[in-house]
Amino acid sequence: MNKLLTKTVKKVTIMSIVIAVLLIASFLITFFVGANYGIATDDMATLTVTVDDYHFNNEASIVKVESVCETTFASPEVNVEPKITYRGEMSADSELVYAFEYGTDLSKAKTALKKAFETEQAKADSPIVAAEISVSTGSELLKAEIAWGYVWRAVGAAALFAVLAFVYVALRYRLNMGILTAVCALLAPALSAAIILLTRIPFTAASFYAMAISSMIATVFVLFNLNKLRANLKSEEAADKSAEELIVSSTATKEITVFTAIMGVALILVGAIATAAVRYFALASLVSLIVAAFVGLVFAPALYLPMKKRADKKAEGVTASGYQGAKKTSEQED
Amino acid sequence: MGKKKSVVLMVLLTIVIVALCALVAFPAFPIPNSPDSWNPVALQYDLGADLGGGYYAYCYPEGVISETEYNADEAALKEAIAAAESEKDKAKAQEEYDEYVESYAAYKGLYLSTDEELGIYADGAPTAEFKTNFASTAELIAKRYDEKGYSDYRVAVVDDFSLRVELPKSEVNVGSILTAMSLTGDMSIETGGAVVDELKAEGAKASDLIKSVSVATRYKTAYLKIKFTDAGEEMIERVKDTLSEASSTTDSSSATTLDIKIGGETITQIYKDSIMDNNREARVLAVDQVNKAYVKTFEILLDSVLETEGADSVTFRSLSSADIRTFEPVYGDNVLTLLYIALAIVIVALIVAPIVSMGRYGAVGAYGTLSYFVVTTLCFAFITGGTFEITLGSVLVFLAGLILVNVLHAHVYGAIKKEFDLGKTVESSVKGGFKKTLWGIVDIYAVLLLASLALLLATGGLHTMALQAIICVVTGAFCNLLWLRAINYTLLSASKNKFKYFRFVREDDDDE
């Protein structure tokens, strides 16, 4: 791992360019194409089966209604597949709303379903023989899903956290370490959002949870590094090491890897066991976790290297251009 | 601490933790010979829309009905024809049926009124004016929901001329919100059933009298603050003495109030003692601070109406409670069970793995895992500050905290081992390891606490997640900084072989 870090620690410019490209590309694609909100929150075609309250709440009846619907949808002449089903309960009639991809032609399904219910209700022993059932179709165009107020407040919270983290770390550690923490706290959620949008993972209000956690985890990883770095700086061997060696040896590889591995396995498990909505959320969280690990393990050390070199030079009295003043130069020559 | 005392303490602690774990997670079952049943804490959460479903309702403009409603009406009229006994009744019922069928035209999944006065449908198509007005009204309503700052909500246009609004289950005022948000039309200010003189003049608007509307909080009470313009102050001065006082009114129906109405619906009533600050403002809709979101709805509504006064809009039919549907999680009602199974596997893995890798010191981590689990799950269930529902964000923040507690515990183990490798005694290594990692752990939790506090600035689910993150951070910090250290010292003092306790091997010991 350290060999890899020795290579990546000097590549901050390339990494910054790639990150900037990802951020800009995701912004442009979202602006022009829009985000993938997922079936539950996107435009949809719907087929609604309204059932009277008594039969809706009767287990045998509602199972029969659902079975008639499923059989009809799967029949060769209809052949449509609902993505999700809403079971809408009201005090009078209740309904099953089957949601399909937007644009799906449901006219055949509607006719076939009406016929299927008529046939079923004609059977004397059917549990829905006296049920009042009606079938209708519709199409829904999304007007609003994620509130802009929600987005701006979340961005504000991220910015506030970056400022607070900067102040805390700058006071407890060093000024440049404070800047590093603040940059990483903002970069992790931004990069997570960019990758989620670019990979077309359904972007819902829950994606913000993953982004918030990404910021927190990335900051924890950076603090693991800074703790180790502070301890290493105090050690006697620090003087013999170059800035690169010192930063690479101070990266908390073990802690970051263990945390990422356990959390990753947990998210994969949650995603594998749970249902579609949770699966997409687990996927978005996994992306955010990997981004946090990248920021803590690869980007933060690389970003800190030029900061440290600059601080070291300043401490030695050398300016960025290499000029260290006539007096110091003459002292060194003597 | 003596060995016996340590053993007794650990046994008691284990019993308490196991009992609390059972309280949190032991599966539900009916209690024999009793009408009650046992329900663990894990089944008592308020759940967000992803896990617990929510509410939805269709909002139809005046003159627009659903296909289901049309079919029901048509069937009822057909039945009336069939049931008519005399020819005269039959003809009358047939006439009613024909009239009804002619009064609506099918449009996608809706039926639009062909009544010329409503101006919805003409010449075989919806009128351009209705299309424009509906589009602008839909924008307006969507913007209102946007301003509410929900984390889980959805507004969709159904078949071009109706709206479907979906809200999370955590919304306790769902009926009043759905009704209020779909109110359109101009604002009128009335007293004694008549519009105030100031609004009778041609071109006069409510915004000439009301300067702003905002939500304010005082003494744990949230209320709506209506600020008046100079003209509004004059109006208040004129009518103030005719108004009743809320404090001395027992029957509100007989009271004289200044009513603020939108589209004919009374939004709020101003009593004489609601008027403050020398007629500059009125304080209405006072509720407990916990229900601030309820007042916020009316702030959004009044603001939106004042902003768009005079613009053309469509009027929506009023919703009744029977129109609001509740729905289970759309991805299936077993989503929570599956999630609990996944979390149970993770927790068991986090108990077993440290024991396998770090020996008895790892068992201390198991106590940490269970303590964190018990404290956070109990806090999640019983801390109720307004909206505190369990969402996918809660699961994520819980998991991250749990793993951090274990990673930091292992981090301390690494530091102790490092000290031991320097040749120190076990006791000295433990002391050194804890000391060297203390401030690093404090820093991590301090920054995480700052993150959670900053996240409180967010709204909806993120705000709730921030509250839950605070619980997880405080619990995690307690576990890593105090609890696990105390348990470690107790277990270590009860241990006969301290090397074995940490799975430490000293090379010179082997040589011996």
Interface residues (C-beta under 8 A of the other chain):
Chain A: A40 T41 D43 M44 T46 T48 T50 I84 T85 Y86 R87 G88 E89 M90 S91 A92 D93 S94 E95 A99 S134 S136 T137 G138 S139 E140 L141 L142 K143 A144 E145 A147 W148 G149 Y150 R153 A154 G156 A157 A158 L160 F161 L164 A165 Y168 V169 R172 T181 A185 A205 A206 F208 Y209 A210 A212 I213 S215 M216 I217 T219 V220 L223 F224 N227 A231 K254 E255 V258 F259 I262 M263 V265 A266 L267 L269 V270 A272 I273 A274 T275 A276 A277 V278 F281 S285
Chain B: D50 Y56 S66 E67 T68 N71 A72 K108 G109 L110 A138 E139 A142 K143 Y145 D146 E147 K148 G149 Y150 S151 D152 Y153 R154 V155 A156 V157 V158 D159 L163 R164 S321 A322 D323 I324 R325 T326 F327 E328 P329 V330 Y331 G332 N334 V335 L338 L339 I341 A342 L343 I345 V346 A349 L350 T391 L392 G393 V395 L396 V397 L399 A400 I403 L404 N406 V407 A410 H411 G414 K436 G440 D443 I444 A446 V447 L448 L450 A451 L453 A454 L455 L456 L457 A458 T459 G460 G461 L462 M465 A466 A469
